[in-house]
Amino acid sequence: MDKRIRHKGVSSLSVLLLLFVGSVVFSLVFKLLTPYTTHTTVVSIIEDIIVDPAELSKSRAEIRRDIERRFTINQVTLPGRDALQITQDSGELIFTLDYEDRVPLFGNIDAVVVFKDEFKAIKP
């Protein structure tokens, strides 16, 4: 009785397919990481401003100038000046962060990441 043992395992085509899918996912994660880290930096700058009473006692123009100075120090650029709005309503400062970041992925395929946040602080 001659029984041949067939070994089962992963074929070369399966390994290549797994490597391709893995490299695409890694590339997407790597490219989309930058907008999220930038947004985290922007949020931390605004939160630092909100908890500082000396900063909140300044005018809106001075607060914006200080925020932009911190953006420059941290090498952060927002798409357009209207991405961050600072409004005052009955003794309360409202920081509205609303922008989108377009990230080129492959060829003519882009990913658009949208960020919308609102922060409130009571003016001393």
N, C-alpha and C positions, 0 to 999 in steps of 0.2 A: 504494500500500500504506500503510494508515493504522494504524500500531502506536501504541497508547497506552502510555505508560510509567506503571507503577503504582509509587508510592513505598511502600516498606515501612518501618515504624518502630514505635515504641511507641505504643499507643493511650492515650487518656485514662483508660480504666478500669484499664489496667495500671499507669499512674503512680499513680493513687489507691490501688490495692491495695498497691503497693510502699511508699508513704508511710504507709499504715495499719500494715503489718507492721513497718516501721522504727520508728514511734513507739511501738508496743507493746513491742518489744524494748528500745528506749532507756529506756522507763519502768520495765521490769522490772530492768534493770541498775542504774538510778539508785536504785530502792527497795531492792534487795538489797545495795547497796554499804555501807550504814550498819551492818548487823550484822557484816559482815566486817571493817570498819575498827575497830569496837568490840572485836571478838575479838582483832585484832592488837594493840591497845593493852593488853588484859588479859594476853595472852601475854607481851608485852614487860615489863610490870610484874612478873609472876611470875619471869621469867628474870633480871631485875635483882635480885630478892630472893635467888634461888638462888646467884648468884655473889658475894654479899656475906657474908663470914664473920661480920662484926659483927652482921648481921641474923639469921643462922642461929643465933647463940648465944643469942638471946632465946627466951622461952617462946612456945608456939603462939598464945596469946591476944595477946601483943604483936606477933607477926608478922602475925596477922590484922588487928589494929588499924592497923598500918603499911600493909598492903595496901589496906585500906578508905580510909585517908587518901589514898593515891595514886590510888585510884579517884575520890575526890571532886575532887582537883586536876585530873584528866583528864576530868571530867564523864562517868564511866562508871557505869552502873547495871546490875547483874546481876539477873536475875529470881529473887529469893529468896536467903536467906542460905545455903542448902544447895547453891548452884551451885558454890561453891568449898569443898572439904573439905581440911583439913590434918590428916594423921595421922602418927604417929611409930611406926616399927617398927625396933627394934634399932639405934638411932643414925642412922637414916635418916628424913628428912622426906619425905613424899609429898604433893604438891599435886595433887588431882584436880579438874579443871574439867569439869563435866558440866551443860550447860543447853541449852535451846532458845529461840529467839527467833521470835516470830510477827510477820510483817510483812503488813499489809493491802495487797492489790494493787488489785483493782477490785471495788467493790460488796461482796458477801459472800464474795469469794474471797481467801483468805489463803495465804501461803507460810510454811512452818515450816522454819527453819534450825537444824540440830542441831550442837552443838559438844561434843566429848569429847577431852580431853587429860589427860595425866598427866606430872608433872615430879617428878624425884627429886633430893634433895640430901643430902649427908652432913653431919650435924650436928657442928660442931667440939667 
